[in-house]
Amino acid sequence: MRLIGPNMHPPYPSFAAIELAGSKLKEKLKLEGIDLREFIYITTSEEWDKQLGLLVVYETKAELIRRTKDGTNELIKDRFLKELSVVFSIFPYKEPPQAISCEYESYENIKENYQGSYYLRLR
């Protein structure tokens, strides 16, 4: 899991809280047979920015298509927010991000079309 951008600013969760929520969700999804390559978290440190970006990366294009069709992608955002609320007891914060935007991608596509660079994919 990677962070692209600085830590979110108070009163929002720290990167440690965000990363722990993502780790817990990834473990739960794996137990359900849903194997993600990784989550990429996109944040800024701007006071006006109350959003967290989440890039959900599958290994293959076929897996991405499968998870889009079976509805998994629609559930990931809500499940991530739930995990973020659970980690509150470990990494307290005053309020969750006001918005979470999710994008879904395959690492296969990133290698083929963006030279394997998440940065180029997100531009």
Secondary structure as a PSIPRED ss2 file (coil, helix, strand):
# PSIPRED VFORMAT (PSIPRED V4.0)

   1 M C   1.000  0.000  0.000
   2 R E   0.000  0.000  1.000
   3 L E   0.000  0.000  1.000
   4 I E   0.000  0.000  1.000
   5 G C   1.000  0.000  0.000
   6 P C   1.000  0.000  0.000
   7 N C   1.000  0.000  0.000
   8 M C   1.000  0.000  0.000
   9 H C   1.000  0.000  0.000
  10 P C   1.000  0.000  0.000
  11 P C   1.000  0.000  0.000
  12 Y C   1.000  0.000  0.000
  13 P C   1.000  0.000  0.000
  14 S C   1.000  0.000  0.000
  15 F H   0.000  1.000  0.000
  16 A H   0.000  1.000  0.000
  17 A H   0.000  1.000  0.000
  18 I H   0.000  1.000  0.000
  19 E H   0.000  1.000  0.000
  20 L H   0.000  1.000  0.000
  21 A H   0.000  1.000  0.000
  22 G H   0.000  1.000  0.000
  23 S H   0.000  1.000  0.000
  24 K H   0.000  1.000  0.000
  25 L H   0.000  1.000  0.000
  26 K H   0.000  1.000  0.000
  27 E H   0.000  1.000  0.000
  28 K H   0.000  1.000  0.000
  29 L H   0.000  1.000  0.000
  30 K H   0.000  1.000  0.000
  31 L H   0.000  1.000  0.000
  32 E C   1.000  0.000  0.000
  33 G C   1.000  0.000  0.000
  34 I C   1.000  0.000  0.000
  35 D C   1.000  0.000  0.000
  36 L C   1.000  0.000  0.000
  37 R C   1.000  0.000  0.000
  38 E E   0.000  0.000  1.000
  39 F E   0.000  0.000  1.000
  40 I E   0.000  0.000  1.000
  41 Y E   0.000  0.000  1.000
  42 I E   0.000  0.000  1.000
  43 T C   1.000  0.000  0.000
  44 T C   1.000  0.000  0.000
  45 S C   1.000  0.000  0.000
  46 E C   1.000  0.000  0.000
  47 E C   1.000  0.000  0.000
  48 W C   1.000  0.000  0.000
  49 D C   1.000  0.000  0.000
  50 K C   1.000  0.000  0.000
  51 Q E   0.000  0.000  1.000
  52 L E   0.000  0.000  1.000
  53 G E   0.000  0.000  1.000
  54 L E   0.000  0.000  1.000
  55 L E   0.000  0.000  1.000
  56 V E   0.000  0.000  1.000
  57 V E   0.000  0.000  1.000
  58 Y E   0.000  0.000  1.000
  59 E C   1.000  0.000  0.000
  60 T C   1.000  0.000  0.000
  61 K H   0.000  1.000  0.000
  62 A H   0.000  1.000  0.000
  63 E H   0.000  1.000  0.000
  64 L H   0.000  1.000  0.000
  65 I H   0.000  1.000  0.000
  66 R H   0.000  1.000  0.000
  67 R H   0.000  1.000  0.000
  68 T H   0.000  1.000  0.000
  69 K H   0.000  1.000  0.000
  70 D C   1.000  0.000  0.000
  71 G C   1.000  0.000  0.000
  72 T H   0.000  1.000  0.000
  73 N H   0.000  1.000  0.000
  74 E H   0.000  1.000  0.000
  75 L H   0.000  1.000  0.000
  76 I H   0.000  1.000  0.000
  77 K H   0.000  1.000  0.000
  78 D H   0.000  1.000  0.000
  79 R H   0.000  1.000  0.000
  80 F H   0.000  1.000  0.000
  81 L H   0.000  1.000  0.000
  82 K H   0.000  1.000  0.000
  83 E H   0.000  1.000  0.000
  84 L H   0.000  1.000  0.000
  85 S H   0.000  1.000  0.000
  86 V H   0.000  1.000  0.000
  87 V H   0.000  1.000  0.000
  88 F H   0.000  1.000  0.000
  89 S H   0.000  1.000  0.000
  90 I C   1.000  0.000  0.000
  91 F C   1.000  0.000  0.000
  92 P C   1.000  0.000  0.000
  93 Y C   1.000  0.000  0.000
  94 K C   1.000  0.000  0.000
  95 E C   1.000  0.000  0.000
  96 P C   1.000  0.000  0.000
  97 P C   1.000  0.000  0.000
  98 Q C   1.000  0.000  0.000
  99 A E   0.000  0.000  1.000
 100 I E   0.000  0.000  1.000
 101 S E   0.000  0.000  1.000
 102 C E   0.000  0.000  1.000
 103 E E   0.000  0.000  1.000
 104 Y E   0.000  0.000  1.000
 105 E E   0.000  0.000  1.000
 106 S E   0.000  0.000  1.000
 107 Y H   0.000  1.000  0.000
 108 E H   0.000  1.000  0.000
 109 N H   0.000  1.000  0.000
 110 I H   0.000  1.000  0.000
 111 K H   0.000  1.000  0.000
 112 E H   0.000  1.000  0.000
 113 N H   0.000  1.000  0.000
 114 Y C   1.000  0.000  0.000
 115 Q C   1.000  0.000  0.000
 116 G C   1.000  0.000  0.000
 117 S C   1.000  0.000  0.000
 118 Y H   0.000  1.000  0.000
 119 Y H   0.000  1.000  0.000
 120 L H   0.000  1.000  0.000
 121 R H   0.000  1.000  0.000
 122 L H   0.000  1.000  0.000
 123 R C   1.000  0.000  0.000
